[in-house]
Amino acid sequence: MNLQEFQAKRIFGQYGIPVPQGEVATTPAEAAAIAARIGGPVVVKSQVLVGGRGKAGGIKLAQTPAEAEAVAARILGMTIKGLTVKKVLVDPAADIRKELYLGFVLDRARRRVALMASSEGGVDIEEVAAHTPEKILTVAVDPCLGLKEYQARGLGLGIGLPKEQWGAFAKICQGLYDCYMSCDASLAEINPLALLGDGTLRALDGKMAIDDSALFRHPELAAMRDEDDETPEERTARLNGLSYVKLDGQIGCMVNGAGLAMATMDIIKFYGGAPANFLDVGGGAKADKVAAALRIILSDPNVKAVLFNIFGGITRGDEVARGILTALKEVPTQVPMVVRLVGTNYEEGRAILAEAQMATAETLAEAAQMAVAAAKGA
Amino acid sequence: MSILVNKDTRLLVQGITGREGAFHTEQMIAYGTPVVAGVTPGKGGGWFKPSGVGNTPIFDSVHEAVNATGANVSIIYVPAKFAPDAILEAADAGLPLIVCITEGIPALDMLKVRAYLDTTSSRLIGPNCPGLITPGEAKVGIMPGHIHTRGRVGLVSRSGTLTYEVVYALTLRGIGQSTAVGIGGDPINGTSFVDVLKLFEKDPETEQVVMIGEIGGTDEEKAAEFIGAQMIKPVTAFIAGQTAPPGKRMGHAGAIISGGKGTAADKIAALQAARVRVARHPGEIAELVAALM
């Protein structure tokens, strides 16, 4: 789960990281009032969970409250990469001397939490990684020892920070590490970490992603989920315990197991079709879950055919077949369906489906070809 | 021969009285796996008695169970909240092999668990995995036993049902398996592709290996490096997620292309450079394997 900038910075502040004292507005008038309270120039920042907000015109400076109101009026309601801006953060404008990058991530290969720092802040760190990887310094943190001061100091030195700032920099690194670990984050990033005209450091932007598996022990973070950042389909999927990712193709897929679901998408592509989604219906494939999944798939107007691929391991094929038929009664549709059932009790399952005039396939390759043909109206 | 589990396996089940644990224990016993003990704290002294398939003593702690029964492998079915503790308890009791089926363990918990395990001699398979099976000898996991046949192809995979798909296709062609190992779909796990490939390379019963990877991480790239440098036995691979968009988690916590890394194309290129035959779709895996028989 990704947090909005204002949420991330609020949390960073709780860990002693210096952040701008801004506030969130949902109307232009509120933005003007916040700007008046701050006094002096402000920056009005759209709060949507996508990168490239600045380039899209979603971040603007304003010199006066009146200007802040006008700018907020333009930004609120604008669409950035498909998401409508419903909130803006109004922060005091900063006198930036230098922009740095600081971020914690999980380094899978080393099996450590890694701290990355760069003198090239303020731009997309993936761009820096692609073009000037030598400008990103990384230290791995031992989970038993935690981040040590020499590591943070070494990074400060490495990115060319004047020695007067090493102490403050190390404190920010430590705060961000504590924040990362305490919140079960998978990403905690400050970009830019600005060196200001007065020689102090401030986290001007913040990004955090929380490990979904750990949300059970962070109800306060789970409550920060912004439903505006989910499509209704993603929301339904999440509430029904389904993994769903919408894609651009025409063939809806319902599969049990994440690896098999990806492989099913791949084989559709191999035979000249395009998957409309990734959907892992999980174990059991009970009728209510299948129905919820089918509703989500069919809510996509691009879907011209649906492919079910269920490997009934412990799950019984006849149960799955009944689940599909029950689901179809609840969600009637003209979209052609192809079902491929294998594993335990698959003969019974196929018989049940055949009786209901459903197209069944023996192998995955055959099922994929049938679905591709059906989607093309053959 | 085979790897990791066989007829000498003496299996202990942590979380044997839970819904999942009880169901799958019954399945494992029915397959013929020697299940010697169960552990559920607070239910020690009782018996696990599924209908007509044996009678397994239940203990309060893994230590007790190991001392009383000589268990040498543990399988864990406890919920994600308690699973890290269960893994550590099994390692503390000195079990050489621990298999964790549980899905949804927080990554930072696994980070600490793995760091601790590295200081012990225990090997962890998983978490978030289907387990492993040596057909005809021991099923230590949740895979459907009946699709497997005894043979000489070793399988290692990050996924569950996709592995069943491949095993089933092999079995239908009359190609048996030595051992099939599911290493799990989480970003931090106990055993990597390379760890299992090493074991297959040494196992006299295994003649060739199938490796099923997916997008995310760099485990497949490391495997490619190992295969190229140190393996003689032929390897056939498939990478799931060739059509997956970057930045989206595809079900498994570990299946995500992030920062431009972990794409299927990178992994396939690395494997091909190591002379691994990479199937274009899952249906092709069994064909490529059969061509080598």
Chai-1 contact restraints between the chains, C-beta under 6 A:
chainA,res_idxA,chainB,res_idxB,connection_type,confidence,min_distance_angstrom,max_distance_angstrom,comment,restraint_id
A,L106,B,A107,contact,1.0,0.0,6.0,A-B,restraint_1
A,R108,B,P187,contact,1.0,0.0,6.0,A-B,restraint_2
A,R108,B,G217,contact,1.0,0.0,6.0,A-B,restraint_3
A,A109,B,T218,contact,1.0,0.0,6.0,A-B,restraint_4
A,R111,B,R114,contact,1.0,0.0,6.0,A-B,restraint_5
A,R111,B,I188,contact,1.0,0.0,6.0,A-B,restraint_6
A,E126,B,G259,contact,1.0,0.0,6.0,A-B,restraint_7
A,P143,B,L111,contact,1.0,0.0,6.0,A-B,restraint_8
A,P143,B,K112,contact,1.0,0.0,6.0,A-B,restraint_9
A,P143,B,A115,contact,1.0,0.0,6.0,A-B,restraint_10
A,D184,B,P106,contact,1.0,0.0,6.0,A-B,restraint_11
A,D184,B,L108,contact,1.0,0.0,6.0,A-B,restraint_12
A,D211,B,P106,contact,1.0,0.0,6.0,A-B,restraint_13
A,D211,B,A107,contact,1.0,0.0,6.0,A-B,restraint_14
A,S213,B,G104,contact,1.0,0.0,6.0,A-B,restraint_15
A,S213,B,P106,contact,1.0,0.0,6.0,A-B,restraint_16
A,A214,B,P106,contact,1.0,0.0,6.0,A-B,restraint_17
A,S243,B,G251,contact,1.0,0.0,6.0,A-B,restraint_18
A,V245,B,K248,contact,1.0,0.0,6.0,A-B,restraint_19
A,N256,B,T161,contact,1.0,0.0,6.0,A-B,restraint_20
A,G257,B,G160,contact,1.0,0.0,6.0,A-B,restraint_21
A,G257,B,T161,contact,1.0,0.0,6.0,A-B,restraint_22
A,A258,B,M250,contact,1.0,0.0,6.0,A-B,restraint_23
A,A258,B,G251,contact,1.0,0.0,6.0,A-B,restraint_24
A,A258,B,H252,contact,1.0,0.0,6.0,A-B,restraint_25
A,G259,B,S159,contact,1.0,0.0,6.0,A-B,restraint_26
A,G259,B,L162,contact,1.0,0.0,6.0,A-B,restraint_27
A,G259,B,E214,contact,1.0,0.0,6.0,A-B,restraint_28
A,G259,B,A240,contact,1.0,0.0,6.0,A-B,restraint_29
A,L260,B,T161,contact,1.0,0.0,6.0,A-B,restraint_30
A,L260,B,L162,contact,1.0,0.0,6.0,A-B,restraint_31
A,L260,B,E165,contact,1.0,0.0,6.0,A-B,restraint_32
A,M262,B,A240,contact,1.0,0.0,6.0,A-B,restraint_33
A,M262,B,G241,contact,1.0,0.0,6.0,A-B,restraint_34
A,M262,B,M250,contact,1.0,0.0,6.0,A-B,restraint_35
A,A263,B,L162,contact,1.0,0.0,6.0,A-B,restraint_36
A,A263,B,A240,contact,1.0,0.0,6.0,A-B,restraint_37
A,A263,B,P282,contact,1.0,0.0,6.0,A-B,restraint_38
A,M265,B,T243,contact,1.0,0.0,6.0,A-B,restraint_39
A,D266,B,Q242,contact,1.0,0.0,6.0,A-B,restraint_40
A,D266,B,T243,contact,1.0,0.0,6.0,A-B,restraint_41
A,D266,B,H281,contact,1.0,0.0,6.0,A-B,restraint_42
A,I267,B,H281,contact,1.0,0.0,6.0,A-B,restraint_43
A,K269,B,T243,contact,1.0,0.0,6.0,A-B,restraint_44
A,F270,B,R280,contact,1.0,0.0,6.0,A-B,restraint_45
A,F270,B,H281,contact,1.0,0.0,6.0,A-B,restraint_46
A,P275,B,T243,contact,1.0,0.0,6.0,A-B,restraint_47
A,F278,B,M250,contact,1.0,0.0,6.0,A-B,restraint_48
A,D280,B,G251,contact,1.0,0.0,6.0,A-B,restraint_49
A,F311,B,T161,contact,1.0,0.0,6.0,A-B,restraint_50
A,F311,B,Y164,contact,1.0,0.0,6.0,A-B,restraint_51
A,F311,B,E165,contact,1.0,0.0,6.0,A-B,restraint_52
A,G313,B,P144,contact,1.0,0.0,6.0,A-B,restraint_53
A,G313,B,Y164,contact,1.0,0.0,6.0,A-B,restraint_54
A,G343,B,P144,contact,1.0,0.0,6.0,A-B,restraint_55
A,L364,B,G283,contact,1.0,0.0,6.0,A-B,restraint_56
A,A365,B,G283,contact,1.0,0.0,6.0,A-B,restraint_57
